[in-house]
Amino acid sequence: MSKQIKAVSLISGGLDSLLSTKLLLDQGIHVEGINFFTGFCVEGRTHAIRKQKSDKPKRNNALWVAEQLGIKLHIIDVIEEYRDVLLNPKHGYGKNMNPCLDCKGFMVKKAKQWMIEHEFDFIITGEVMGQRPMSQRKETMPIVQAESGADDLLLRPLCAKHLPETKAEKEGWVDREQLLDFSGRNRKPQMALAKEYGFDDYATPAGGCCFLTDKQYSDKLVDMWESRGNRDYQLDDLMMLKVGRHIRPNKRFKMIVAREEGEVKFLEGYRNQYANLYSTSCNGPIALIDGEPTQEDVKIAAKILARYSQGRDEDLVDVEVKLQAGVAQQFSIKPFGVDEIPKEWFV
Protein backbone atom coordinates (compact mmCIF):
# COMPACT_ATOMS: atom_id res chain seq x y z
CA MET A 1 0.00 0.00 0.00
CA SER A 2 1.22 3.49 -0.83
CA LYS A 3 1.93 5.88 2.02
CA GLN A 4 -0.76 8.43 2.89
CA ILE A 5 0.75 11.86 2.21
CA LYS A 6 0.07 14.34 5.01
CA ALA A 7 0.31 18.13 5.06
CA VAL A 8 -0.01 20.68 7.84
CA SER A 9 -1.85 23.86 6.88
CA LEU A 10 -1.46 27.24 8.59
CA ILE A 11 -5.05 28.23 9.38
CA SER A 12 -5.59 31.91 10.17
CA GLY A 13 -9.38 31.80 9.90
CA GLY A 14 -9.40 33.78 6.67
CA LEU A 15 -10.61 32.89 3.21
CA ASP A 16 -7.18 32.16 1.72
CA SER A 17 -6.24 29.44 4.20
CA LEU A 18 -9.71 27.92 3.78
CA LEU A 19 -9.32 27.69 -0.01
CA SER A 20 -5.70 26.57 -0.09
CA THR A 21 -6.50 23.71 2.29
CA LYS A 22 -9.58 22.71 0.32
CA LEU A 23 -7.51 22.47 -2.87
CA LEU A 24 -5.20 19.93 -1.25
CA LEU A 25 -8.01 17.95 0.38
CA ASP A 26 -9.54 17.58 -3.07
CA GLN A 27 -6.29 15.95 -4.21
CA GLY A 28 -6.58 13.28 -1.54
CA ILE A 29 -3.98 14.76 0.82
CA HIS A 30 -4.53 14.25 4.54
CA VAL A 31 -4.46 17.76 5.99
CA GLU A 32 -4.49 18.97 9.58
CA GLY A 33 -4.57 22.63 10.52
CA ILE A 34 -2.33 24.56 12.86
CA ASN A 35 -3.08 27.95 14.40
CA PHE A 36 -0.47 29.85 16.40
CA PHE A 37 -1.75 32.08 19.20
CA THR A 38 0.60 35.05 19.65
CA GLY A 39 -1.58 37.15 21.96
CA PHE A 40 -2.20 39.63 19.14
CA CYS A 41 -4.62 37.45 17.21
CA VAL A 42 -8.01 38.82 16.25
CA GLU A 43 -9.27 35.34 17.06
CA GLY A 44 -8.35 35.91 20.71
CA ARG A 45 -10.98 35.83 23.43
CA THR A 46 -11.88 39.55 23.30
CA HIS A 47 -13.21 39.56 19.74
CA ALA A 48 -16.65 38.42 20.92
CA ILE A 49 -17.12 40.96 23.72
CA ARG A 50 -18.62 43.85 21.80
CA LYS A 51 -21.95 44.05 20.00
CA GLN A 52 -20.31 45.09 16.74
CA LYS A 53 -21.51 43.06 13.75
CA SER A 54 -24.24 41.62 15.96
CA ASP A 55 -25.94 40.24 12.85
CA LYS A 56 -23.14 37.67 12.56
CA PRO A 57 -22.45 34.82 14.97
CA LYS A 58 -19.58 35.31 17.40
CA ARG A 59 -17.07 32.59 16.64
CA ASN A 60 -13.43 31.70 16.31
CA ASN A 61 -12.94 31.75 12.54
CA ALA A 62 -9.98 29.36 12.60
CA LEU A 63 -12.15 26.75 14.31
CA TRP A 64 -14.96 27.51 11.87
CA VAL A 65 -12.64 26.91 8.89
CA ALA A 66 -11.54 23.58 10.34
CA GLU A 67 -15.16 22.60 10.88
CA GLN A 68 -16.10 23.47 7.29
CA LEU A 69 -13.21 21.39 5.98
CA GLY A 70 -13.69 18.51 8.41
CA ILE A 71 -10.08 18.60 9.60
CA LYS A 72 -8.34 18.67 12.96
CA LEU A 73 -7.08 22.04 14.15
CA HIS A 74 -4.16 22.33 16.56
CA ILE A 75 -4.08 25.68 18.40
CA ILE A 76 -0.62 26.32 19.82
CA ASP A 77 0.36 29.02 22.32
CA VAL A 78 3.52 30.80 21.14
CA ILE A 79 3.17 33.99 23.20
CA GLU A 80 6.57 33.74 24.87
CA GLU A 81 8.46 32.69 21.74
CA TYR A 82 6.81 35.45 19.73
CA ARG A 83 8.25 38.21 21.92
CA ASP A 84 11.54 38.30 20.07
CA VAL A 85 9.75 38.43 16.71
CA LEU A 86 7.82 41.52 17.81
CA LEU A 87 10.59 43.30 19.69
CA ASN A 88 13.53 42.55 17.39
CA PRO A 89 12.27 41.97 13.84
CA LYS A 90 15.17 41.42 11.44
CA HIS A 91 13.14 42.85 8.57
CA GLY A 92 11.50 45.67 10.52
CA TYR A 93 7.86 46.64 10.81
CA GLY A 94 5.13 47.29 8.30
CA LYS A 95 2.88 50.34 8.35
CA ASN A 96 2.21 49.88 12.06
CA MET A 97 3.80 47.54 14.63
CA ASN A 98 3.39 44.50 12.40
CA PRO A 99 6.62 42.52 11.78
CA CYS A 100 4.89 40.60 8.98
CA LEU A 101 7.91 39.13 7.19
CA ASP A 102 9.56 37.95 10.40
CA CYS A 103 6.19 36.72 11.66
CA LYS A 104 5.54 34.59 8.59
CA GLY A 105 9.01 33.10 8.77
CA PHE A 106 8.54 32.35 12.46
CA MET A 107 5.21 30.59 11.89
CA VAL A 108 6.47 28.52 8.98
CA LYS A 109 9.52 27.52 11.06
CA LYS A 110 7.22 26.43 13.90
CA ALA A 111 5.04 24.57 11.41
CA LYS A 112 8.10 22.71 10.09
CA GLN A 113 9.02 21.67 13.64
CA TRP A 114 5.48 20.40 14.15
CA MET A 115 5.56 18.64 10.77
CA ILE A 116 8.74 16.74 11.67
CA GLU A 117 7.54 15.82 15.17
CA HIS A 118 4.27 14.44 13.81
CA GLU A 119 5.74 12.80 10.70
CA PHE A 120 3.92 14.94 8.17
CA ASP A 121 5.36 15.56 4.70
CA PHE A 122 4.97 19.25 3.81
CA ILE A 123 3.44 22.60 4.75
CA ILE A 124 0.59 24.62 3.20
CA THR A 125 -0.06 28.35 3.52
CA GLY A 126 -2.75 30.53 1.98
CA GLU A 127 -0.29 33.15 0.73
CA VAL A 128 -0.94 34.89 -2.58
CA MET A 129 1.87 36.66 -4.41
CA GLY A 130 1.42 40.43 -4.31
CA GLN A 131 -1.39 40.37 -1.78
CA ARG A 132 0.49 41.69 1.26
CA PRO A 133 2.91 44.59 0.82
CA MET A 134 5.55 43.25 3.21
CA SER A 135 5.54 39.46 3.37
CA GLN A 136 3.92 38.37 0.10
CA ARG A 137 5.93 40.10 -2.58
CA LYS A 138 7.76 38.11 -5.25
CA GLU A 139 11.12 39.08 -3.76
CA THR A 140 10.17 38.41 -0.11
CA MET A 141 8.35 35.08 -0.42
CA PRO A 142 11.65 33.17 -0.90
CA ILE A 143 12.95 34.80 2.29
CA VAL A 144 10.24 33.03 4.29
CA GLN A 145 11.27 29.68 2.81
CA ALA A 146 14.97 30.25 3.45
CA GLU A 147 14.86 31.73 6.95
CA SER A 148 12.22 29.27 8.22
CA GLY A 149 14.23 26.33 6.93
CA ALA A 150 11.17 25.02 5.10
CA ASP A 151 12.67 25.52 1.63
CA ASP A 152 10.77 23.39 -0.91
CA LEU A 153 8.60 21.80 1.79
CA LEU A 154 6.44 24.95 1.70
CA LEU A 155 3.59 24.88 -0.82
CA ARG A 156 1.37 27.89 -1.56
CA PRO A 157 -1.52 26.35 -3.53
CA LEU A 158 -3.26 29.61 -4.46
CA CYS A 159 -0.27 31.05 -6.32
CA ALA A 160 1.86 27.93 -6.92
CA LYS A 161 2.02 28.41 -10.69
CA HIS A 162 3.92 31.67 -10.19
CA LEU A 163 6.54 29.91 -8.06
CA PRO A 164 9.15 27.16 -8.53
CA GLU A 165 8.02 23.59 -8.03
CA THR A 166 8.09 22.33 -4.47
CA LYS A 167 8.95 18.85 -3.25
CA ALA A 168 5.26 17.92 -3.08
CA GLU A 169 4.94 18.65 -6.80
CA LYS A 170 8.24 17.07 -7.83
CA GLU A 171 7.44 13.87 -5.95
CA GLY A 172 4.00 13.66 -7.52
CA TRP A 173 2.20 14.00 -4.19
CA VAL A 174 0.36 17.00 -5.59
CA ASP A 175 -0.76 17.67 -9.16
CA ARG A 176 0.62 21.10 -10.05
CA GLU A 177 -1.96 21.49 -12.82
CA GLN A 178 -4.70 21.57 -10.21
CA LEU A 179 -3.01 24.38 -8.29
CA LEU A 180 -3.71 28.05 -9.02
CA ASP A 181 -2.06 31.22 -10.29
CA PHE A 182 -3.74 33.91 -8.18
CA SER A 183 -1.80 37.14 -7.68
CA GLY A 184 -2.33 40.72 -6.54
CA ARG A 185 -4.65 42.27 -4.00
CA ASN A 186 -7.92 41.67 -5.84
CA ARG A 187 -9.92 39.13 -3.84
CA LYS A 188 -12.55 38.47 -6.50
CA PRO A 189 -10.92 35.22 -7.72
CA GLN A 190 -10.93 33.85 -4.16
CA MET A 191 -14.52 34.90 -3.63
CA ALA A 192 -15.55 33.24 -6.91
CA LEU A 193 -13.78 30.03 -5.89
CA ALA A 194 -15.45 30.13 -2.48
CA LYS A 195 -18.82 30.39 -4.20
CA GLU A 196 -17.93 27.44 -6.41
CA TYR A 197 -17.11 25.37 -3.31
CA GLY A 198 -20.26 26.54 -1.52
CA PHE A 199 -18.53 28.55 1.21
CA ASP A 200 -20.71 31.59 1.89
CA ASP A 201 -20.21 32.57 5.52
CA TYR A 202 -16.44 33.04 5.66
CA ALA A 203 -14.62 35.88 7.41
CA THR A 204 -14.46 39.16 5.50
CA PRO A 205 -11.58 38.95 3.00
CA ALA A 206 -8.63 41.24 3.75
CA GLY A 207 -9.98 41.79 7.25
CA GLY A 208 -6.66 40.86 8.81
CA CYS A 209 -6.00 38.34 11.57
CA CYS A 210 -3.56 40.34 13.71
CA PHE A 211 -4.13 43.45 15.82
CA LEU A 212 -0.59 44.63 15.12
CA THR A 213 -1.70 45.71 11.64
CA ASP A 214 -4.26 48.04 13.24
CA LYS A 215 -3.04 51.60 13.81
CA GLN A 216 -5.15 52.24 16.90
CA TYR A 217 -3.99 49.05 18.57
CA SER A 218 -0.35 49.71 17.64
CA ASP A 219 -0.58 53.24 19.02
CA LYS A 220 -1.90 51.89 22.32
CA LEU A 221 0.88 49.31 22.49
CA VAL A 222 3.60 51.93 21.91
CA ASP A 223 1.94 54.27 24.43
CA MET A 224 1.98 51.49 27.03
CA TRP A 225 5.67 50.81 26.46
CA GLU A 226 6.58 54.50 26.59
CA SER A 227 4.65 55.07 29.81
CA ARG A 228 6.33 52.11 31.52
CA GLY A 229 9.80 52.82 30.21
CA ASN A 230 10.26 49.30 28.83
CA ARG A 231 8.82 47.00 26.19
CA ASP A 232 7.77 44.17 28.44
CA TYR A 233 4.20 42.87 28.28
CA GLN A 234 1.94 40.17 29.67
CA LEU A 235 -1.06 38.52 28.05
CA ASP A 236 -3.43 40.56 30.22
CA ASP A 237 -1.81 43.75 28.86
CA LEU A 238 -2.50 42.64 25.31
CA MET A 239 -6.11 41.81 26.10
CA MET A 240 -6.62 45.21 27.74
CA LEU A 241 -5.42 47.03 24.64
CA LYS A 242 -8.26 45.44 22.69
CA VAL A 243 -10.98 46.66 25.05
CA GLY A 244 -12.45 50.00 26.05
CA ARG A 245 -11.77 53.68 25.44
CA HIS A 246 -8.15 54.49 26.39
CA ILE A 247 -7.52 57.99 27.78
CA ARG A 248 -4.15 59.24 29.03
CA PRO A 249 -4.35 62.70 30.68
CA ASN A 250 -0.62 62.58 31.51
CA LYS A 251 2.35 60.24 31.77
CA ARG A 252 1.41 59.12 35.28
CA PHE A 253 -1.76 57.25 34.44
CA LYS A 254 -4.18 56.02 31.81
CA MET A 255 -7.90 55.24 32.07
CA ILE A 256 -9.64 52.37 30.31
CA VAL A 257 -13.36 53.17 30.10
CA ALA A 258 -15.87 50.50 29.10
CA ARG A 259 -17.98 51.39 26.07
CA GLU A 260 -20.81 48.89 26.46
CA GLU A 261 -22.15 46.09 28.63
CA GLY A 262 -19.81 43.38 27.34
CA GLU A 263 -16.77 45.51 28.11
CA VAL A 264 -18.13 46.37 31.55
CA LYS A 265 -18.29 42.67 32.39
CA PHE A 266 -14.83 42.07 30.98
CA LEU A 267 -13.19 44.94 32.87
CA GLU A 268 -14.94 43.98 36.11
CA GLY A 269 -12.79 40.86 36.06
CA TYR A 270 -9.72 43.05 36.59
CA ARG A 271 -10.98 45.10 39.57
CA ASN A 272 -8.58 43.35 41.94
CA GLN A 273 -5.59 44.14 39.73
CA TYR A 274 -6.27 47.80 38.93
CA ALA A 275 -7.61 50.85 40.67
CA ASN A 276 -11.16 51.27 39.38
CA LEU A 277 -14.02 53.73 39.53
CA TYR A 278 -17.72 53.87 38.74
CA SER A 279 -20.64 56.20 39.27
CA THR A 280 -22.94 55.55 42.24
CA SER A 281 -25.63 58.19 41.64
CA CYS A 282 -26.52 57.00 38.13
CA ASN A 283 -25.83 54.21 35.67
CA GLY A 284 -22.52 54.30 33.91
CA PRO A 285 -19.46 52.32 32.86
CA ILE A 286 -16.64 50.97 34.95
CA ALA A 287 -13.16 52.37 34.31
CA LEU A 288 -9.75 51.03 35.28
CA ILE A 289 -6.69 53.12 36.07
CA ASP A 290 -3.29 51.93 34.88
CA GLY A 291 -0.35 53.77 36.44
CA GLU A 292 0.34 55.79 39.56
CA PRO A 293 -2.04 58.77 39.65
CA THR A 294 -1.77 61.61 42.13
CA GLN A 295 -4.79 62.76 44.15
CA GLU A 296 -5.42 65.46 41.55
CA ASP A 297 -5.20 62.80 38.81
CA VAL A 298 -7.85 60.75 40.61
CA LYS A 299 -10.21 63.75 40.49
CA ILE A 300 -9.58 64.13 36.76
CA ALA A 301 -10.35 60.44 36.31
CA ALA A 302 -13.62 60.89 38.23
CA LYS A 303 -14.62 63.81 35.98
CA ILE A 304 -13.90 61.68 32.90
CA LEU A 305 -15.88 58.76 34.27
CA ALA A 306 -18.79 61.08 35.05
CA ARG A 307 -18.67 62.37 31.47
CA TYR A 308 -19.39 58.85 30.18
CA SER A 309 -22.12 58.09 32.74
CA GLN A 310 -25.82 58.73 32.30
CA GLY A 311 -25.39 61.72 34.59
CA ARG A 312 -23.21 63.56 32.08
CA ASP A 313 -25.75 66.41 31.88
CA GLU A 314 -26.16 66.73 35.65
CA ASP A 315 -24.41 69.35 37.78
CA LEU A 316 -22.76 66.67 39.92
CA VAL A 317 -22.20 62.92 39.68
CA ASP A 318 -21.22 60.72 42.62
CA VAL A 319 -18.18 58.60 41.77
CA GLU A 320 -16.49 55.96 43.90
CA VAL A 321 -12.81 55.23 43.34
CA LYS A 322 -11.30 52.02 44.69
CA LEU A 323 -7.54 52.13 44.79
CA GLN A 324 -5.43 49.01 44.53
CA ALA A 325 -4.62 49.16 48.22
CA GLY A 326 -8.31 48.64 48.91
CA VAL A 327 -8.91 52.26 49.92
CA ALA A 328 -12.13 53.78 48.56
CA GLN A 329 -12.68 57.47 47.89
CA GLN A 330 -15.99 59.22 47.23
CA PHE A 331 -16.37 62.21 44.92
CA SER A 332 -19.38 64.34 44.06
CA ILE A 333 -17.98 65.93 40.95
CA LYS A 334 -18.94 67.95 37.90
CA PRO A 335 -18.56 65.91 34.71
CA PHE A 336 -16.36 67.05 31.88
CA GLY A 337 -18.38 68.61 29.07
CA VAL A 338 -18.77 66.86 25.75
CA ASP A 339 -15.83 68.71 24.18
CA GLU A 340 -13.80 69.40 27.31
CA ILE A 341 -11.64 66.28 27.22
CA PRO A 342 -8.64 67.22 25.03
CA LYS A 343 -8.33 65.09 21.89
CA GLU A 344 -4.66 64.45 22.60
CA TRP A 345 -5.63 62.53 25.74
CA PHE A 346 -7.21 59.77 23.65
CA VAL A 347 -4.73 57.04 22.83
Buried (B, 14 or more C-beta within 10 A) or exposed (E): EEEEBBBBBBBBBBBBBBBBBBBBBEBEBBBBBBBBBBBBBBBBEBBEBBEEEEEEEEBBBBBBBBEBBEBEBBBEEBBEBBBEBBEEBEBEBBEBBBBBBBBBBBBBBBBBEBBEEEEBBBBBBBBBBBBBEBBBBEEBBEBBBEBBEBEBBBBBBBBBBBBEBBBBBEEEBBEBEEBBEBBEEEBEBBBEBBEEBEBEEBBEBEEBBBBBBBEEBBBBBBBBBEBEEEBEBEEEBBBBBBBBBBBBBBEBBBBBBBBEEBBBEBBBEBBEEBBBBBBBBEEBBBBBBBBEBEEEBBBBBBBBBBBBBBBBEBEEBBBBBBBEEEEEBEBEBBBBEEEEBEEEBEB
